């Protein structure tokens, strides 16, 4: 059976170089010198690719975890600071709320509409009304709706009020430009499964170097987590270019290959390709009477939800697309009225044309 071409926001279709490194990693154990050299190169390149201009100002820590695991590591690191503020306007923001609640955190919550970006004024008001709040966590891009939140503006307003701030940039990092330095965000999470186009299984945490002493002082030598201790992991990796615990060498090799691929192609060209291919799909679907759900002003255009015709539920649509060689994800879980397309994976223009032909067949136009 042939592999389906993934039009998903993660895991994504990977470049040939990543597949090659998965099959034949340059080393085979995480305590080898060759692994340490590969690890150091990856840490350097991740910062460059995400747009950090002063590499000495941030660390890039790699953990064996999904992006959700990286988020939890950041929540655990911030909890000793005191009361937190969680900001949500969608599925993944709500997941962070659940993570905090299950860990027994003291948090306030600001909720926004799922079809609108987070309101910086509402966040500012919550912080101004409750001086007990010491830290903030928000999601940069709500993947299930394809909604782009104001990353830099939220980070800046939190820092202006002296708050520690963390952001989930799992589906925005490496897909469109975000300015971590300008926003002064202390902790930013990413994932190997998304627009970096590596294999799933590694979480990435970009940590502002100047923020580490504050987190250490607040923890008092007793961090909330053990395996998901982002500060202990950071210190081990910076000192030895090795992880604290055994991590899968093949996943690190895949991440190394993904960095190499994007540096060769150019991160700007990668981001432009994502947007160009999505526009091609949007324009084609418009000729078939299929329109995006989200207002254009609020869309990221890296993952877009489209309405399905009445009588064609997502489960039936997905099956017919799979029969033609393509996997298309749902949008909002449980809602059968629409589907999602994402172009952040390794998709060629030939893949886009083939997908357009399949969509034309399915919608019979």
Secondary structure, DSSP 8 states (H G I E B T S, - for coil): ----EEESSSS----HHHHHHHHS-S-S-TTSHHHHHHHHHHHHHHHHHHT-S-GGGEEEEEEES-HHHHHHHHHHHHHTT-EEEEEESSHHHHHHHHHHHHTT--EEEEE--TTS---HHHHHHHHHH-TTEEEEEEESEETTTTEE--HHHHHHHHHHTT-EEEEE-TTTTTTS---HHHHT-SEEEEETTSTT---SSEEEEEEEGGGHHHHHHHHTT--S-STT-HHHHHHHHHHHSS-SS---HHHHHHHHHHHHHHHHH-HHHHHHHHHHHHHHHHHHHHHTT--BSS-GGGB-SSEEEEE--TT--HHHHHHHHHHTTEEEB-SSTT-TTEEEEE--SS--HHHHHHHHHHHHHHHT-
